[in-house]
Amino acid sequence: MAKVPLNVLLALPPDDFCAHIGGIYEKTPWVVEQFYAQNLAADLDPSVASATKARVTNVKILFDEIKKYVAEGGRQKQLELLRSHPDLCLKLDPPSSEQSGADAPSGGDITQESRQEQGRAGLSTLTAEERTKFHELNNGYKERFQFPFILAVRNASKYTVLSALEGRVSSSIEEEIACALSQVDKIAWMRLLQLVDCAEGSDGHGGFLTCHVLDTANGVPAAGMRAELYRYEDGPETNGIRTQQRILLKTFVTNSDGRLNGPALKGAEFAEGQYEWAFYAGDYFARYSRSRISGTPFLDVVPLRFGLDDPTEHYHVPLLVSPWSHSTYRGS
């Protein structure tokens, strides 16, 4: 489904509005329907819809307002929402002719969104040992909590899934309901980002990416360091597994303050996804006579792989580096 500009979305009639984004919460259209009914419906005072359109200026604000209806929906509706999600075993074990009734995975019921999201987790590559462990943990989880294990798996690997399942299966009931609802919100957020574009006439959702490199060995900004920025995109499927392609976006050289001359990404080019900085630290430290004892530097190209989850925010990814160590953090 094609993205719709935010301002166009907010002007749609109820059926079109709900048809476009009503599926962000799995098989639970009432969440989006309630948002529309209380904020944009034609039978409201016109000032209500006008105020909503003035207030909802980016996709994050829209999502924050929609997800309140889940938080305020009551425990019964929340449990129904959790139980509407498919079992991760549906990707692992397609229905067989021997399975029927309550014991059969409802593979035909899985939504296209869930099928695509689960396909990225690589569960089909589980080894026999991993598969046994997964089944034991997953069955124990469902027996304990009475709803399926939910994880926002779009950028997760099978190792992430197994680790999260192992860590959460022993949680208290209240803790796990809160955690599962948080994962549901993350899934809904990722889906919304695939459906809603920035408003017409605006330059992106407002977020941007910056960088700062500090030479901790010499106590100075790392001026003149070359850096490359890559984005990871979905590649072709191989044996049912979605591969990734590493695409070079831009090349930079840090200025006298160790920074870039402006944001690395901004506007429409600043999008959610997985990225990587490649810093040519070995070339930079070659200018200092004591930086290399041999012809092979300990650190040469320093990669930093990171994710951008919110296109409305400022992401600052600095590098603190010496010839022998490096670190980073989410800055501001």
Disulfide bonds with the S-S distance in Angstrom:
none
